[in-house]
Amino acid sequence: MSWPEYAQLMIGGGLFVVTAAYAIANCRMLGEMKEARIQELRPIVIFECKLDRPHLYLVVRNIGRGPAQKVRFDFQQVLTRKNGVELTQYQPFSQGIAFIAPQQEFTHWYGVTRDLGKREKEGEILTCSGQLEYEAVYFKRHYSEPFSLDLSIYKHLHDNPLANMGPPVPPTRYT
């Protein structure tokens, strides 16, 4: 074999190695792109508290871009309503929520802020925690996220919000 044939064989082998490496890298990149698309369309379900003075609402909201199904609550610490009924006895929290579209929310009236201080003094615990589990509709992936709500931060909101602000301070310089 002459040196031009040997050089041609080496160049062909090198091109084969580069092409194979490019194909492997391309396959990995396609996998990453698929995973990014899945994450982009995943649901993100949150459990939060919403205040509409003086009313306090518990809200289950999907802030993601994909729908969620089979939303379930696994409470470790449960809130109790003023009448002594546990939160787990209400439908969304006991049976779960079958489907939540993106940007959709389920709202549950919990009480009024003026009762929270009295309820805490009576020994009632105003916090709840647990796991929120749901499934993505499009990709059938299961998600489990911890949640924690502390309603005691709202107990002073029935007071006059302007009472502790002091006198208004005028600006020092006008433009």
C-alpha positions in Angstrom: 0.0 0.0 0.0 1.5 3.3 -1.0 1.5 6.4 1.2 -1.4 8.2 -0.7 -3.6 5.2 -0.1 -2.5 5.0 3.5 -3.3 8.8 3.9 -6.7 8.3 2.3 -7.5 5.5 4.7 -6.4 7.6 7.7 -8.5 10.5 6.5 -11.5 8.3 5.9 -11.1 6.7 9.4 -10.9 10.1 11.0 -14.0 11.3 9.2 -15.8 8.2 10.4 -14.8 8.9 14.0 -15.9 12.5 13.8 -19.2 11.6 12.1 -19.9 9.0 14.8 -19.1 11.5 17.6 -21.4 14.1 15.9 -24.2 11.5 15.7 -23.9 10.6 19.4 -23.8 14.3 20.4 -26.9 14.9 18.2 -28.8 12.1 19.9 -28.0 13.5 23.3 -29.0 16.9 22.2 -32.4 15.6 21.0 -32.9 13.9 24.3 -32.2 17.2 26.1 -34.6 19.0 23.8 -37.4 16.5 24.5 -36.8 16.9 28.2 -36.9 20.7 27.9 -40.2 20.5 26.0 -41.6 18.3 28.7 -40.5 20.7 31.5 -41.9 23.6 29.5 -45.4 22.0 29.3 -45.4 20.6 32.8 -48.1 21.6 35.3 -47.0 23.4 38.5 -49.7 23.1 41.2 -49.4 25.2 44.3 -51.4 25.4 47.5 -51.6 28.9 49.0 -53.6 31.3 51.0 -55.3 34.3 49.4 -56.6 37.3 51.4 -59.6 39.3 50.3 -60.0 41.4 53.4 -61.4 40.3 55.8 -61.9 36.9 54.2 -59.3 34.2 54.0 -59.3 31.7 51.2 -57.3 28.5 50.6 -56.4 28.3 46.9 -55.2 25.4 44.8 -53.8 26.9 41.6 -52.0 25.5 38.5 -49.4 28.1 37.5 -47.7 25.9 34.9 -48.3 25.7 31.2 -49.7 22.2 31.1 -52.8 20.6 32.7 -52.7 18.5 35.8 -54.8 15.6 36.8 -55.3 13.4 39.9 -54.4 16.2 42.4 -54.2 14.7 45.9 -53.3 16.1 49.3 -51.4 14.1 51.9 -51.7 16.2 55.1 -49.1 15.8 57.9 -50.7 18.6 59.9 -54.3 19.6 59.2 -56.1 22.9 59.6 -59.4 22.9 61.5 -62.2 25.3 60.7 -63.9 27.5 63.3 -66.8 25.0 63.7 -64.3 22.2 64.5 -64.4 20.5 61.1 -61.1 19.4 59.7 -60.1 20.7 56.3 -59.7 17.1 55.0 -63.5 16.7 55.2 -64.1 19.1 52.3 -64.2 17.6 48.8 -61.1 19.1 47.1 -59.0 18.1 50.1 -60.5 14.7 50.8 -61.2 13.3 47.4 -58.7 15.4 45.5 -59.2 17.3 42.2 -59.6 15.3 39.0 -58.3 18.0 36.6 -56.8 21.5 36.8 -56.2 23.4 33.5 -53.3 25.9 33.3 -54.0 29.1 35.2 -57.1 27.6 36.8 -57.7 27.8 40.5 -60.0 26.2 43.1 -60.9 28.5 46.0 -62.1 27.4 49.4 -63.3 29.9 51.9 -61.5 29.3 55.2 -62.7 32.1 57.5 -62.2 35.7 58.5 -59.0 37.3 59.8 -60.5 38.6 63.0 -61.2 35.1 64.2 -57.6 33.9 63.8 -56.1 35.5 66.9 -58.9 34.1 69.1 -58.6 30.7 67.6 -54.9 30.6 68.2 -55.4 31.7 71.9 -57.8 28.7 72.2 -55.0 26.4 71.3 -55.9 25.8 67.6 -52.9 25.3 65.3 -53.1 27.7 62.4 -50.5 25.8 60.2 -50.8 22.9 57.9 -48.2 21.0 55.9 -47.9 17.9 53.7 -47.4 16.7 50.2 -49.2 17.8 47.1 -49.2 15.1 44.5 -50.4 15.4 40.9 -49.8 14.0 37.4 -49.1 15.7 34.1 -51.8 15.0 31.5 -49.6 15.1 28.4 -46.5 13.1 29.6 -48.0 11.0 32.4 -45.3 12.1 34.8 -46.0 12.1 38.5 -45.0 15.1 40.7 -44.9 15.3 44.5 -44.1 18.6 46.1 -44.2 19.6 49.8 -46.4 22.5 51.0 -46.7 24.5 54.2 -49.2 27.2 55.1 -49.0 29.4 58.2 -52.2 31.4 58.6 -51.1 33.0 61.9 -49.4 35.8 59.8 -52.9 37.0 58.9 -54.2 37.2 62.5 -53.5 40.9 63.0 -55.0 42.1 59.6 -58.4 42.8 61.1 -56.8 45.7 62.9 -56.8 49.1 61.3 -53.9 48.9 58.8 -53.3 52.7 59.1 -53.1 52.7 62.9 -49.5 51.8 63.2 -48.2 53.8 60.2 -47.7 57.1 62.0 -48.3 60.5 60.4 -47.7 61.0 56.7 -44.3 62.3 55.8 -44.2 64.9 53.0 -41.6 64.6 50.3 -38.4 66.7 51.0 -38.1 67.8 47.4 -40.7 68.3 44.6 -39.7 67.8 41.0 
